[in-house]
Amino acid sequence: NLCLLHSDGCQTQTSISFHSFPKDMSVRAEWIVRVRREDFTPSKTSRVCSRHFQKGDFVNNPGKLRKLKKGAIPTLFSWNDFQIPAPRCTSNIKSKVIYD
């Protein structure tokens, strides 16, 4: 899986999770605005990685898959001066997809 906002082409480190666009239409619409993709309609495979969410956007579940809180909005982007760390490239890490 890749984040639709990155073109680094690497499988990601294990600390990064991928999140589908929410089913709630108002939250989904806000995600679409925030990702700034012209004429974009998310597909079933469109994902935003955890690097675009603040720590407080996640449910505190130690040892379990990272899950976003209801209504969480991605807010951390390069265009708002947030420096998103590049993932380490690895060859055999299975990515985690979280379906919200």
ZIKAUR-V893643 format. One record per residue. RES is the residue in one letter. OMEGA is omega in whole degrees, 0 to 359 (999 if undefined). NEAR is the number of other ideal C-beta (glycine too) atoms within 12 Angstrom. D_CENTER is the distance of its C-alpha to the mean C-alpha in Angstrom with 1 decimal. Layout:
RES:OMEGA:NEAR:D_CENTER + RES:OMEGA:NEAR:D_CENTER
This chain:
N:175:27:10.5 + L:173:22:9.0 + C:181:35:6.1 + L:180:28:8.2 + L:181:29:8.6 + H:176:26:10.2 + S:184:10:13.4 + D:174:19:14.3 + G:182:12:15.1 + C:167:20:14.9 + Q:190:23:13.9 + T:176:31:11.9 + Q:186:21:13.4 + T:182:17:13.5 + S:181:19:12.0 + I:177:35:8.4 + S:181:34:6.7 + F:187:35:4.8 + H:177:40:4.8 + S:176:28:7.5 + F:184:34:8.8 + P:178:28:11.2 + K:177:15:14.9 + D:189:17:16.3 + M:180:12:17.3 + S:178:14:17.5 + V:178:25:14.0 + R:179:26:12.8 + A:179:18:15.1 + E:176:19:13.7 + W:181:37:10.2 + I:177:24:12.2 + V:185:19:14.3 + R:183:27:11.7 + V:174:31:10.2 + R:175:18:13.9 + R:183:19:14.5 + E:179:8:18.2 + D:184:7:19.3 + F:170:19:15.8 + T:182:15:15.7 + P:176:26:12.7 + S:178:11:14.0 + K:182:11:13.7 + T:179:15:11.8 + S:182:25:9.3 + R:170:33:5.7 + V:184:43:2.5 + C:184:38:2.2 + S:179:36:4.3 + R:182:33:6.3 + H:180:34:5.8 + F:177:34:7.1 + Q:181:17:10.7 + K:181:16:12.4 + G:179:14:14.1 + D:185:27:11.3 + F:173:24:11.4 + V:180:21:14.5 + N:181:13:16.9 + N:183:13:17.6 + P:178:8:18.9 + G:180:6:19.0 + K:177:12:16.8 + L:180:23:13.3 + R:179:28:10.8 + K:178:24:10.7 + L:172:35:9.6 + K:178:20:12.8 + K:178:15:14.2 + G:180:18:13.7 + A:182:31:10.8 + I:175:29:9.7 + P:183:36:7.3 + T:185:23:10.3 + L:184:27:10.0 + F:179:27:10.9 + S:182:16:13.8 + W:172:14:15.9 + N:174:13:16.2 + D:174:9:17.5 + F:180:16:14.6 + Q:181:11:15.0 + I:181:25:11.8 + P:178:18:13.3 + A:178:18:13.6 + P:173:27:13.0 + R:178:15:16.3 + C:177:13:17.4 + T:184:15:18.8 + S:185:9:20.5 + N:174:8:20.3 + I:176:17:17.2 + K:180:16:15.9 + S:181:25:12.1 + K:177:24:10.9 + V:179:25:9.5 + I:178:27:9.4 + Y:182:18:11.1 + D:999:30:11.2
